[in-house]
Amino acid sequence: MHTLDILNQVVTRTDTATLRDQSQVENDLNTLGFAASKLWNVGWWFCGRV
């Protein structure tokens, strides 16, 4: 296999899980959501200035 052949391969994977006790991950999910919101806002602001 050539290097270019490897670069052109696309791997799609979907993992699924079941959350049994939301309270164990609730704070982490809230923190990630807050961080994602801030990144979105910075990106939106930056795109508006370009």
N, C-alpha and C positions, 0 to 999 in steps of 0.2 A: 504494500500500500504506500502511495506517495504522500508526502506531507500535505499537499493541497487536498487530497481526498479526505484526510482526517479533519482538516479545517472545515470542510463543507458538510460534515455530518451534524445533524441536529438531533439532540436527545430530549425527548419530552417525557417527564415523569410527574405523576400526580400521586401524592401520598394522602391517605385519609386516616383520620383518627376519631376516637370518641372521647369526649370530655366527660368524665364521671363526677368530678368535684371542681366546679368552676371557681370556688373560693381559693383554691390553691394557686391558680394562675391569674386571677382577676387583676391584681395589682400590676403584674408584669404586662398584661395585655393593655391596661389603661396607660401605662408608661410608654409602651410602643406606639399606641394610637396617638398620644400627645406628641411624641417625637416625629411621627409621620406627618401630622398636621403642621408642625413647624417647618419641616422640610418642604412641604407643598407650598406653604406661604412664602418662604424664601424664594423658591423657584418661580412662583407666580409674580412676585415683586421684581425679580431679576429679568424675567421675560418682558415685563412691561417697560423696563428701562432700556432694552436693547433696540 
